[in-house]
Amino acid sequence: MVDPVFIDANALRLALLIDPETFASALEERVKAAGGGAFDLGYATQVSRNTEAVLLAVGWVRRHAMLEENLLLGNGAEVARRAGIQRGRAHTMMNRATHERVHGTTLRLLLDRYPEGA
C-alpha cells in the first residue's frame, strides 16, 4: 500500500477527471524514463494496483451515496436518472450497498479483502 497523499477536493477532482489518453501518455513516459532504457514494470504495477483500489473505493462510495439518496427520495427511478444509469443497474447497486451495510462491510474491509481491486 502506498502512503496516502492528502489533497483538497478541487485537486482530487482534477486528478480523477484527467483524460485517459493524457494519463496513459504521462504514465508511459514515466515508466520508460525511470527504467533507464528498460521499462520500470514495478512502478507500472504499483500504479495499476492503486488505480484498481481507487476504482473499488469509488464504486463503494457511489453505491452507498445512491442508497442514501434512495432513502431520502424514496424513488429508485429518480436516483437512476440522477446517476445517469438504467433503473435495473441502479437497483442492483443499491441492493449491493444494502447487503454491504447489513453485513457490516466497510470500505476499509473491502480494500483489505481486495487489495488490488475487485
Backbone as CSV, one residue per row, in Angstrom:
resi,resn,N_x,N_y,N_z,CA_x,CA_y,CA_z,C_x,C_y,C_z
1,MET,0.848,-1.176,0.000,0.000,0.000,0.000,0.894,1.239,0.000
2,VAL,0.490,2.217,-0.739,1.244,3.451,-0.874,0.844,4.401,0.239
3,ASP,1.792,5.213,0.708,1.458,6.219,1.709,0.428,7.171,1.115
4,PRO,-0.584,7.557,1.912,-1.620,8.442,1.365,-1.076,9.833,1.085
5,VAL,-1.604,10.440,0.064,-1.274,11.816,-0.280,-2.529,12.624,-0.012
6,PHE,-2.404,13.644,0.799,-3.560,14.435,1.165,-3.693,15.616,0.217
7,ILE,-4.819,15.681,-0.468,-5.079,16.762,-1.405,-6.486,17.273,-1.160
8,ASP,-6.722,18.507,-1.559,-8.052,19.070,-1.351,-9.027,18.553,-2.415
9,ALA,-10.289,18.819,-2.215,-11.334,18.287,-3.094,-11.166,18.763,-4.537
10,ASN,-10.750,20.015,-4.736,-10.569,20.516,-6.104,-9.420,19.805,-6.813
11,ALA,-8.334,19.555,-6.097,-7.218,18.836,-6.699,-7.615,17.394,-7.000
12,LEU,-8.408,16.795,-6.114,-8.883,15.438,-6.348,-9.759,15.398,-7.595
13,ARG,-10.623,16.368,-7.744,-11.499,16.439,-8.913,-10.657,16.510,-10.186
14,LEU,-9.638,17.330,-10.182,-8.769,17.453,-11.355,-8.002,16.167,-11.624
15,ALA,-7.502,15.546,-10.579,-6.707,14.332,-10.747,-7.549,13.178,-11.277
16,LEU,-8.783,13.070,-10.844,-9.625,11.954,-11.259,-10.309,12.177,-12.595
17,LEU,-10.417,13.409,-13.028,-11.088,13.694,-14.296,-10.110,13.923,-15.441
18,ILE,-8.888,13.469,-15.261,-7.893,13.601,-16.312,-8.286,12.733,-17.503
19,ASP,-7.985,13.211,-18.685,-8.248,12.470,-19.901,-7.424,11.175,-19.888
20,PRO,-8.045,10.032,-20.144,-7.321,8.757,-20.094,-6.104,8.698,-21.018
21,GLU,-6.185,9.317,-22.201,-5.045,9.302,-23.120,-3.890,10.139,-22.572
22,THR,-4.212,11.272,-21.957,-3.180,12.113,-21.344,-2.517,11.356,-20.197
23,PHE,-3.341,10.686,-19.381,-2.818,9.893,-18.271,-1.895,8.787,-18.793
24,ALA,-2.349,8.065,-19.805,-1.563,6.963,-20.359,-0.243,7.462,-20.927
25,SER,-0.280,8.591,-21.594,0.937,9.166,-22.173,1.933,9.543,-21.080
26,ALA,1.440,10.202,-20.026,2.316,10.597,-18.920,2.868,9.382,-18.192
27,LEU,2.036,8.369,-17.989,2.480,7.150,-17.321,3.532,6.430,-18.153
28,GLU,3.288,6.326,-19.445,4.252,5.658,-20.320,5.599,6.372,-20.302
29,GLU,5.557,7.698,-20.320,6.794,8.486,-20.265,7.539,8.233,-18.950
30,ARG,6.797,8.192,-17.840,7.407,7.957,-16.522,7.976,6.546,-16.417
31,VAL,7.239,5.567,-16.930,7.677,4.169,-16.859,8.935,3.960,-17.693
32,LYS,8.995,4.589,-18.865,10.179,4.470,-19.725,11.371,5.204,-19.129
33,ALA,11.147,6.422,-18.618,12.239,7.244,-18.111,12.876,6.653,-16.869
34,ALA,12.090,6.099,-15.981,12.613,5.590,-14.720,13.427,4.320,-14.905
35,GLY,13.198,3.609,-15.979,13.875,2.341,-16.181,15.249,2.458,-16.793
36,GLY,15.668,3.645,-17.206,16.981,3.819,-17.804,17.152,2.978,-19.069
37,GLY,16.199,3.074,-19.974,16.250,2.286,-21.205,15.315,1.093,-21.147
38,ALA,15.141,0.541,-19.958,14.201,-0.554,-19.776,12.947,0.009,-19.104
39,PHE,11.868,-0.714,-19.178,10.632,-0.266,-18.545,10.686,-0.514,-17.041
40,ASP,10.128,0.428,-16.292,10.015,0.274,-14.845,8.692,-0.430,-14.555
41,LEU,8.717,-1.750,-14.672,7.487,-2.532,-14.519,6.954,-2.496,-13.100
42,GLY,7.834,-2.350,-12.128,7.389,-2.262,-10.737,6.514,-1.037,-10.514
43,TYR,6.917,0.075,-11.100,6.126,1.302,-10.961,4.786,1.156,-11.683
44,ALA,4.812,0.594,-12.876,3.575,0.388,-13.633,2.621,-0.512,-12.854
45,THR,3.153,-1.541,-12.214,2.321,-2.445,-11.413,1.748,-1.716,-10.208
46,GLN,2.558,-0.899,-9.558,2.095,-0.136,-8.401,0.958,0.815,-8.796
47,VAL,1.107,1.496,-9.921,0.061,2.405,-10.397,-1.207,1.621,-10.730
48,SER,-1.044,0.473,-11.361,-2.189,-0.358,-11.722,-2.947,-0.826,-10.478
49,ARG,-2.231,-1.320,-9.495,-2.873,-1.796,-8.259,-3.578,-0.665,-7.532
50,ASN,-2.937,0.483,-7.471,-3.530,1.618,-6.781,-4.776,2.110,-7.517
51,THR,-4.712,2.138,-8.840,-5.857,2.577,-9.635,-7.040,1.633,-9.441
52,GLU,-6.775,0.338,-9.405,-7.846,-0.635,-9.185,-8.461,-0.472,-7.797
53,ALA,-7.633,-0.190,-6.796,-8.151,0.033,-5.441,-8.977,1.316,-5.385
54,VAL,-8.545,2.352,-6.108,-9.308,3.601,-6.162,-10.663,3.350,-6.831
55,LEU,-10.679,2.570,-7.901,-11.947,2.238,-8.565,-12.877,1.472,-7.625
56,LEU,-12.315,0.588,-6.831,-13.104,-0.151,-5.850,-13.735,0.827,-4.849
57,ALA,-12.933,1.786,-4.392,-13.427,2.789,-3.436,-14.497,3.679,-4.067
58,VAL,-14.288,4.081,-5.305,-15.265,4.922,-5.998,-16.592,4.181,-6.139
59,GLY,-16.533,2.908,-6.489,-17.746,2.113,-6.612,-18.485,2.003,-5.298
60,TRP,-17.738,1.787,-4.210,-18.355,1.668,-2.888,-19.046,2.975,-2.502
61,VAL,-18.330,4.085,-2.670,-18.899,5.390,-2.320,-20.132,5.676,-3.175
62,ARG,-20.054,5.372,-4.462,-21.184,5.624,-5.363,-22.405,4.795,-4.967
63,ARG,-22.205,3.515,-4.700,-23.328,2.655,-4.290,-24.002,3.179,-3.029
64,HIS,-23.201,3.546,-2.052,-23.760,3.988,-0.778,-24.396,5.370,-0.886
65,ALA,-23.856,6.219,-1.741,-24.488,7.525,-1.982,-25.843,7.333,-2.661
66,MET,-25.905,6.391,-3.599,-27.174,6.112,-4.271,-28.193,5.556,-3.288
67,LEU,-27.747,4.690,-2.397,-28.660,4.140,-1.394,-29.181,5.246,-0.485
68,GLU,-28.314,6.127,-0.036,-28.738,7.251,0.814,-29.737,8.134,0.079
69,GLU,-29.448,8.403,-1.184,-30.343,9.229,-1.986,-31.709,8.549,-2.123
70,ASN,-31.698,7.240,-2.314,-32.950,6.493,-2.426,-33.731,6.537,-1.117
71,LEU,-33.033,6.456,-0.001,-33.705,6.530,1.293,-34.323,7.908,1.519
72,LEU,-33.677,8.951,0.999,-34.217,10.308,1.132,-35.390,10.550,0.192
73,LEU,-35.243,10.109,-1.064,-36.269,10.369,-2.072,-37.376,9.330,-2.079
74,GLY,-37.025,8.096,-1.745,-37.987,7.014,-1.832,-38.356,6.665,-3.257
75,ASN,-37.453,6.974,-4.199,-37.753,6.762,-5.613,-36.486,6.307,-6.337
76,GLY,-36.366,4.990,-6.533,-35.184,4.441,-7.186,-35.027,4.891,-8.621
77,ALA,-36.148,5.106,-9.313,-36.078,5.563,-10.703,-35.447,6.956,-10.778
78,GLU,-35.773,7.817,-9.833,-35.195,9.162,-9.807,-33.697,9.096,-9.496
79,VAL,-33.319,8.203,-8.604,-31.892,8.014,-8.295,-31.162,7.576,-9.554
80,ALA,-31.755,6.647,-10.297,-31.138,6.176,-11.540,-30.975,7.321,-12.532
81,ARG,-31.990,8.152,-12.671,-31.900,9.301,-13.590,-30.781,10.241,-13.168
82,ARG,-30.720,10.528,-11.876,-29.672,11.442,-11.379,-28.272,10.869,-11.570
83,ALA,-28.164,9.543,-11.462,-26.866,8.888,-11.631,-26.534,8.658,-13.102
84,GLY,-27.530,8.796,-13.966,-27.304,8.607,-15.391,-27.154,7.150,-15.794
85,ILE,-27.840,6.269,-15.080,-27.772,4.838,-15.384,-29.177,4.267,-15.476
86,GLN,-29.287,3.045,-15.963,-30.586,2.399,-16.082,-31.122,2.021,-14.701
87,ARG,-32.455,1.955,-14.608,-33.088,1.646,-13.318,-32.653,0.288,-12.777
88,GLY,-32.544,-0.698,-13.647,-32.136,-2.034,-13.200,-30.742,-2.034,-12.615
89,ARG,-29.832,-1.284,-13.255,-28.459,-1.184,-12.754,-28.444,-0.461,-11.406
90,ALA,-29.226,0.600,-11.291,-29.302,1.340,-10.022,-29.844,0.435,-8.922
91,HIS,-30.859,-0.337,-9.253,-31.453,-1.260,-8.279,-30.412,-2.277,-7.801
92,THR,-29.639,-2.825,-8.731,-28.595,-3.791,-8.383,-27.543,-3.154,-7.474
93,MET,-27.142,-1.932,-7.794,-26.124,-1.248,-6.993,-26.636,-0.939,-5.585
94,MET,-27.892,-0.499,-5.499,-28.452,-0.184,-4.176,-28.669,-1.451,-3.354
95,ASN,-29.019,-2.555,-4.016,-29.127,-3.835,-3.303,-27.771,-4.258,-2.751
96,ARG,-26.717,-4.059,-3.546,-25.381,-4.420,-3.070,-24.985,-3.552,-1.875
97,ALA,-25.296,-2.262,-1.943,-24.990,-1.364,-0.821,-25.762,-1.791,0.428
98,THR,-27.006,-2.177,0.244,-27.815,-2.656,1.371,-27.188,-3.913,1.966
99,HIS,-26.792,-4.820,1.109,-26.142,-6.061,1.547,-24.856,-5.750,2.319
100,GLU,-24.066,-4.815,1.807,-22.825,-4.436,2.489,-23.111,-3.852,3.866
101,ARG,-24.128,-3.045,3.972,-24.467,-2.458,5.273,-24.958,-3.508,6.254
102,VAL,-25.821,-4.390,5.779,-26.367,-5.432,6.648,-25.253,-6.315,7.196
103,HIS,-24.262,-6.598,6.365,-23.176,-7.486,6.761,-21.953,-6.747,7.305
104,GLY,-22.079,-5.434,7.494,-21.000,-4.657,8.098,-19.765,-4.514,7.234
105,THR,-19.948,-4.549,5.923,-18.813,-4.406,5.010,-18.481,-2.930,4.854
106,THR,-17.399,-2.515,5.472,-16.948,-1.133,5.356,-15.988,-1.025,4.173
107,LEU,-15.709,0.196,3.789,-14.754,0.401,2.696,-13.390,-0.170,3.076
108,ARG,-12.961,0.038,4.313,-11.667,-0.474,4.764,-11.623,-1.999,4.656
109,LEU,-12.692,-2.661,5.080,-12.764,-4.119,4.993,-12.703,-4.580,3.543
110,LEU,-13.403,-3.883,2.676,-13.398,-4.222,1.257,-12.005,-4.045,0.654
111,LEU,-11.336,-2.970,0.991,-9.977,-2.741,0.478,-8.986,-3.757,1.025
112,ASP,-9.181,-4.173,2.284,-8.306,-5.204,2.863,-8.538,-6.546,2.195
113,ARG,-9.794,-6.835,1.855,-10.141,-8.104,1.236,-9.658,-8.168,-0.213
114,TYR,-9.710,-7.037,-0.909,-9.296,-6.979,-2.316,-8.245,-5.877,-2.473
115,PRO,-7.022,-6.104,-2.037,-6.018,-5.036,-2.058,-5.674,-4.547,-3.457
116,GLU,-5.959,-5.355,-4.476,-5.663,-4.929,-5.853,-6.918,-4.575,-6.617
117,GLY,-8.020,-4.330,-5.918,-9.276,-4.045,-6.579,-10.056,-5.312,-6.830
118,ALA,-11.294,-5.156,-7.221,-12.147,-6.325,-7.438,-12.343,-6.592,-8.915
